[in-house]
Amino acid sequence: MIAVVCLAVQTTTVPAGSFRGQDVPLTTVGSWSFIMRRPTLPEDLAYRLARALHWGEAALGRRLPQGRETTTANTVAATPRPDLIHPGVRRYIREIGVLR
């Protein structure tokens, strides 16, 4: 069994020229990045995963413009309720001050 950690839908724009034959920007539906996990994922492993992803935010943003939106803060903002975030991830994002 796999559970969704976080998923939030939002309006997004695909820039003109992103696909062959697409000469105008396209407004569509998008979602924040999310990670799925099995319910038995150990808390320490989820903590280390969250830390590694957070440390890599800047590098991802430099390589991929859309990656600039893949941040710990945006993950928290897009989550309907903090209890939907894995306990190990919540512990990490509380430690860095993104979640109270």
RODO-2510 file (C-alpha; in nm, 4 decimals, decimal comma):
residues 100
     n   res          X          Y          Z
     1     m     0,0000     0,0000     0,0000
     2     i     0,1218     0,3515    -0,0808
     3     a    -0,0024     0,6761     0,0696
     4     v     0,0293     1,0244    -0,0764
     5     v     0,2360     1,2604     0,1359
     6     c     0,1119     1,5783    -0,0300
     7     l    -0,0677     1,6826    -0,3450
     8     a    -0,2197     2,0180    -0,4296
     9     v    -0,3543     2,1248    -0,7668
    10     q    -0,2890     2,4746    -0,8972
    11     t    -0,3178     2,6827    -1,2130
    12     t     0,0072     2,6902    -1,4088
    13     t     0,1288     2,8200    -1,7440
    14     v     0,3331     2,6159    -1,9879
    15     p     0,5579     2,8702    -2,1660
    16     a     0,5272     2,9114    -2,5447
    17     g     0,7710     2,6832    -2,7267
    18     s     0,7772     2,4170    -2,4577
    19     f     0,6440     2,1656    -2,7119
    20     r     0,6755     2,1422    -3,0879
    21     g     0,3961     2,3461    -3,2495
    22     q     0,3022     2,5286    -2,9273
    23     d     0,3596     2,8969    -3,0148
    24     v     0,1524     3,0522    -2,7327
    25     p     0,1563     3,0101    -2,3554
    26     l    -0,0891     2,7454    -2,2363
    27     t    -0,2779     2,7884    -1,9095
    28     t    -0,3478     2,4496    -1,7581
    29     v    -0,3668     2,2560    -1,4317
    30     g    -0,0515     2,1568    -1,2510
    31     s     0,0486     2,0261    -0,9130
    32     w     0,3272     2,0761    -0,6674
    33     s     0,5803     1,7998    -0,6547
    34     f     0,4827     1,5237    -0,4203
    35     i     0,6307     1,2040    -0,2873
    36     m     0,4417     0,8850    -0,2268
    37     r     0,5404     0,6448     0,0440
    38     r     0,4329     0,3218     0,1990
    39     p     0,2672     0,3573     0,5414
    40     t     0,5500     0,1649     0,7092
    41     l     0,8295     0,3980     0,5904
    42     p     1,0530     0,4444     0,8965
    43     e     1,0441     0,7909     1,0486
    44     d     1,4213     0,8324     1,0333
    45     l     1,4302     0,7490     0,6617
    46     a     1,1538     1,0031     0,5865
    47     y     1,3461     1,2613     0,7911
    48     r     1,6672     1,1996     0,5932
    49     l     1,4787     1,2118     0,2622
    50     a     1,3212     1,5471     0,3528
    51     r     1,6605     1,6833     0,4569
    52     a     1,8269     1,5696     0,1333
    53     l     1,5504     1,7195    -0,0812
    54     h     1,5668     2,0461     0,1121
    55     w     1,9445     2,0675     0,0739
    56     g     1,9047     2,0130    -0,3023
    57     e     1,6399     2,2822    -0,3580
    58     a     1,8810     2,5498    -0,4846
    59     a     2,0623     2,3126    -0,7215
    60     l     1,7330     2,1900    -0,8652
    61     g     1,6173     2,5495    -0,9175
    62     r     1,9372     2,6354    -1,1058
    63     r     1,8954     2,3411    -1,3432
    64     l     1,5201     2,3539    -1,3968
    65     p     1,3129     2,6748    -1,3771
    66     q     1,0065     2,4835    -1,2557
    67     g     1,2247     2,3369    -0,9842
    68     r     1,2357     2,6773    -0,8150
    69     e     0,8820     2,6072    -0,6973
    70     t     0,9750     2,2704    -0,5493
    71     t     1,0542     2,3939    -0,2010
    72     t     0,9881     2,2772     0,1493
    73     a     0,7896     2,5949     0,2156
    74     n     0,5663     2,5360    -0,0878
    75     t     0,5107     2,1761     0,0151
    76     v     0,3890     2,2904     0,3558
    77     a     0,1759     2,5682     0,2039
    78     a     0,0120     2,3258    -0,0407
    79     t    -0,0678     2,0607     0,2198
    80     p    -0,4283     2,0835     0,3416
    81     r    -0,3332     1,9692     0,6924
    82     p     0,0073     1,9139     0,8544
    83     d    -0,0995     1,5696     0,9786
    84     l    -0,0996     1,4538     0,6148
    85     i     0,2784     1,4975     0,6076
    86     h     0,4801     1,1948     0,7228
    87     p     0,5899     1,2326     1,0889
    88     g     0,9602     1,2160     0,9964
    89     v     0,9183     1,4898     0,7364
    90     r     0,7178     1,7013     0,9834
    91     r     0,9991     1,6658     1,2370
    92     y     1,2569     1,7921     0,9860
    93     i     1,0501     2,0856     0,8607
    94     r     0,9742     2,1877     1,2180
    95     e     1,3461     2,1830     1,2980
    96     i     1,4216     2,4204     1,0092
    97     g     1,1360     2,6506     1,1116
    98     v     0,9095     2,6025     0,8083
    99     l     0,6341     2,4365     1,0110
   100     r     0,5329     2,5286     1,3636
***
